[in-house]
Amino acid sequence: MRWTLKPQLDTAIINNLAEALNVDVIIASLLVQRGIETYDQAKKFFRPSLEDLLDPFLMKDMDRAVSRIDNAISDHENIMVYGDYDVDGTTSVALMSSYLETISSQVTTYIPDRYAEGYGVSYQGIDYASDNDISLIIALDCGIKAVEKVAYAKSKGIDFIICDHHRPGDTIPDAAAVLDPKREDCEYPYKELCGCGVGFKLIQALAIKKGQTIDDLLVYLDLVATAIGADIVPITGENRVLAYFGLQVINQSPRTGFKAMLSQVKKEILTITDVVFILAPRINAAGRMKHGLHAVNLLKEENPEIALQYASEIETYNSDRKDADKSITEEALVQIIQNSEEDKYTTVVYDENWHKGVIGIVASRLTETYYRPTLVFTKSGEKLAASARSVKGFDVYNALDACSDYIEQFGGHKYAAGLTLKEENYEVFKQKFEETVLSTIDKKLLTPEILIDEIIELDQITPKFFRILKQFAPFGPGNMTPVFMTENVKDTGYAKCVGADDKHLKCKVQKNGLAFGVIGFNLGPKLDLIKGSKSVKVAYTIDENEWNGTVSLQLKLKDII
């Protein structure tokens, strides 16, 4: 691991903020690192308000989108809400269709089949709309690159409204409205919404036209918060407000489908991390193993008994997904070793029998193992399909763009993307991808980095300090959980490995007469570093540990040297 201490900031600004807020200098420094330098900015950060949400009509084409939907409803047109099969897509479809159903009875939903249709807008979906007399399709979390498909729909008398957050191509589709903050000609101030977030801005605009207030839309924010967490978008600005209030809905009045999924979970308060690791994988499992509509049905279901039945089915899909993920990861690791590819700058693996629904997860696992930009391919019809994952600081989307001569189709983000190519192009693409990464990546990015926010002493970790730290949540990109470093700490003599295969490290560290319990997940191999009262340096986050009804602060190790 590469330990990097964040650069020192202006001490005058930090001291002024500490005084204005009556907080510790360490807290003030953490705030300044996050771009918060004044009392008013800190107030907005610690006390998110729905009034901080931006005017949806600042987004390009929003007026056109609202007008087209209004016309569709007044003319009794059939409307199809179309979305991708991942968490962002299925929550978007559940959100948009739920809202539209309060003002129209002529709304249907459509999720493409991952295997028969693939990602994004499909000709099959458009044909389905045509066959069912649907004249308006609202596409969510996809569509920004569907130039030919939108033109095909238009030839059949079907209009599109696109709500997307992916990077546009050179041409914007000729749709009735294209909502995407990443459009170069869109002046919407916040660019980092997820697909469900863009969908929410559309229903917010529709609600304003109807004289509704933001309070009428609170019920939908649990879906938006789930998509924000699952899609790994920055939890800053407007996303922070949406996630903050969405988590409140999840914890105080969760929708029936969430209640059903959480019925076996014994947690009083869910954080954004819990949403990412408990709710999101289950929602995702439907589209990975069966069909994304199963997730939409669960998210919209209001009958508790039926919701429990749906949740049970999705639990089975999730269990199947875990089994497939585990076996494919093992096969991929063997393939890398057999082909002697451990020392390359990229990881690219392929097997025609791998389950297309889990190759994205496998790509993430391989990235964790070898820490390289990673592609996992499988057969998809006549072509090969891949999921791409990257390492922090390297734009895999740009790397794929440089290899586009060998790619049929690709899309995505800086750190995660998907693509298809012809089988005969696989080897030459693989070589080109390796050359592209080799020539463009900063070599230090191939070593995982721990970004240290502050160096502190153990006596600075007080209950008050932790109470304020907790108010930095929800955490995520742009506002990660603060990581601290303390030097010259020693184990109290009881360090040991715990868990299956002794994977984890458990100990108690002390300095200057003060001691804290420590847990280090996957750090079991580092036991010898701390045994025998050796003086070590630790990087950690601060957490709470509950044991036999007693809650105490503990250090959650990131690394030890």
Phi, psi and omega in degrees: 000145180255115180270124179236120177275129179300145183298149178294140181252176183299111184295329180296316179296318180297313181296319178297319180291319178301318180291316182296324183264351184058050178233167176302148178299326179298316178298315180299319179296318178299323179292315181297323175303329181267014176081015182255112188238350183234165178301315182296320178295321179294321179298317178296324182290311183281335182234070180304144181229142177297339177291344179280352177293142184282158176293119183297336182284358172286344181279133181303136178076002182298318179298322179293320180297314181297316180299317181294320179292318177303315179296319180298319181289316181292332179266008178056042176282154172277131183244134176247126177263117190243132179210162180292169187267005178269187184298314181300317181291313184289323176294324178298315181294317178299317181296305185295315182292322178301316181291313182297328179293344175282347181234356179208145178263002186248054183238132175231163182242155180211126173240127180294149175284126184304326188266318182280328187243331182080189186288146168082194181294134181239153174298325180298319178295321179293319178297321177300317179298316180298316181295337184251022174057038177265128184248356177220125174247127173256109183263129184240137179063021177193170173110342187295336179252005187275053185299309183291323182289323177294322176295320178298316179298319181298322179294340178260010178079024181247127176270153175242141161243122183256128174241099186226166178224006177279165181291131178290159171275199181291332183240136175272133180303149181275073183255169177297327176201142177234105180262113177200110182301341181273000171299137180297331182265013178260123183263016178302129190294331182252122189261354194255019177299149170274178180300317179295327177295318177295319176300320179296320179298326178292316179289332175297318179294318177298320181294319179300316180298330182270000180082013177275161178252173179298331179298330179290345184253359182304325184300339182268350188287342175296324178292318181295316180298321179296317179293321179300313180295314185290327185271001175053045174271159181302136176262069180230170172046231183296324178300323180296317179296313181297318180292319181301309182283331176296320177295324176299318179296315180301321184276331186259321180212067183296147176296160186303319181296320177294318178303317182295317179292330184266003187299333180263359184266127182257071177227130182285314182239123178269133175264176177296329177296319177296320178301317182293321186261348180248304183283311187302314181298327180288317177298317181295326186300328180300309181290331181287317190254337184226271179203139183299336180296334176300321179292316179300316180300318179295316182295334182262346187294135181249348177273118185302321182292316179294321179299318179297323178295314178299317182296324179295318178297317182292328176298321177295316178301320182293323178294318177297321180298317179298317180297314181296317180301315182295312184290321181291321178300316179298316179296319181295319179296321177296317181299318180298316181291316181299325181270006179052049184251015182296333187264007179283169179273349178228161172241116178229119182230156182209137169210129186294342183264357181292144183289121184299333183289343184241003184296333177294318179293318179298320177301320177296318180297316181293325177296321177297323184285309187255348179051060178224154168304131193231139175231131176241119184255149168215171178280138178220095185067233180273351186243177172254140177241145181222153167250137180247140173226151183235176176261159183303127176097350181244128184272101182286333178298314178296323179296319178293322178301322180291342180255014191296342178300334184254004185250140176280316185203141173206161179190167177141214188232186179299318187252351181212133181209170176225153180206162171230151175207165177284145185301324182292345180266358187301307185295317181290325175296315181302317178294316181295320180296316178299314180297320181297312180294315180305319185274346185243340186277141170285119190303333181292340180291348180275002172246125182304141183250137168253118180268115182269124179285312185210148168268124180226169175257156183299328183287353176274350180271094181245163176304321179295317179302316182290323178301319179289319178304319181299333182282355173287341181293159002286140182268157178166187180309135183087344178206063183286157175304128182302136178249130183246159176232137173230133183260159173057046173259157181228150175286148180279000176112001185242020181299137180204163175267144180225167177087174180299135180059024180053041186288331190250156182250130177233131179200184175228127180251152182222153174200133179052041174080001180249137183230148177224142172291147184226138170234133179234098182292134181063018180251015177309317181299348182264012182305316184296336180295329188253344181293154174076032176056033176286146179276124183229168176250132182238141172247132190201163166252165181255137188219172174251142177239126179252125181217121181052041176083355180257131179254128178224159177281141176223161177262131179256104187295136170261323179192168182213134177220000000 
